[in-house]
Each structure stands twice: as structure tokens, then as C-alpha cells.
Amino acid sequence: MIQIGSKLHNSYRIVGQLGEGGMGRTFLAEDENLDTALAVKTLRAELMGDEVVVRRFTREIWVMANLSHPNVVKILTCDAETEEPWIAMEYCPRSLDDNTAD
């Protein structure tokens, strides 16, 4: 199970939890090779056996990877085939409220 202290992709160390929703959890991670922050999204453990949810998560990876827009974070890498699928993406430290306040 991915949790604080876990390591993914040989260099992504999970350092904190950013949020949790109906479908999954998002963690703050650090790329130890590049010394940069990133976000890692995972599926909730109880949903991993639901094929429809797993397909939706996999489709989300594909859609995000094929989007290019200044207001959409970029996918860095992912592993949709593992026991606990995850997406590593750019970390955006500002909230939506911060971005729309101006």
C-alpha cells in the first residue's frame, strides 16, 4: 500500500498526503534524483478490485497524458498495471482559489 515513506519508481519518495476524494488519494512526493516535488495520485484500496473504476483511472491517465494546456498539470510517469495503480504528475502548490483570486 502506498503511504508516507513509500518509494515509487526507484526515486519518488512519498512525504505527505495532499488530499483524498471518492476515487483516490493524492500524495506529495519528492524525486530524490532531481530534488523536485511532484504529486502522486492513487486509487482507494477498496476500489482496486472494481474493473470499471480501474478502467476509468487508466482512461484518466491516457487523457491527462494527451492534454497540453498551461492550466493542466503534466503527467510525469505512471504505473497502471501494478497492484496499486498510480500517476505521478507535476506538483502545483497553489490552490484553485489562489489561481482564480486575481
Beta strands, then each sheet from edge to edge (+ up, - down):
strand 1: 7-8
strand 2: 12-20
strand 3: 24-31
strand 4: 36-43
strand 5: 75-79
strand 6: 86-90
sheet 1: 1+ 2- 3+ 4- 6+ 5-
end
